[in-house]
Amino acid sequence: MAGVVPSGRIAFIDEILESKDDGGSFRVTGRLEKYDAEREIATIVSKESKRSLKVKTDLLSDFRFDIGSLFQFIGEYHTKRGFIRARIGRNVNGMDMELYATAVKLCREHCRLPM
């Protein structure tokens, strides 16, 4: 269906980094490790694996990037460039990541979610 924007599959940083789904739409959560305002690139990190993912933020306007805060982004993953180009971003400080990970795993088992 033309013009429909995918909602973004829920994925963890490790899963995205191992994905070969170029242009695939993902929803990812991670702690902001650094932000390059000139290049509009955020780097988020997984607490569990310590792996990081770059997020291109040029489509986000009036967005406050606080180092150390927890963020969730929805966007498309570009495998050759190694980043997600976010079209939606939000601060999710206070979200219990252990509970979130458990909920995602349970949904995948019982709701047949992809990934």
Buried (B, 14 or more C-beta within 10 A) or exposed (E): EEEEEEEBBBBBBEBBBEBEBEEBBBBBBBBBBEBEEEEBBBBBBBEEEEBBBBBBBEEBEEBEBEEEEBBBBBBBBBBEEEBBBBBBBEBBEEEEBEEBBEEBEEEEEEEEEEB
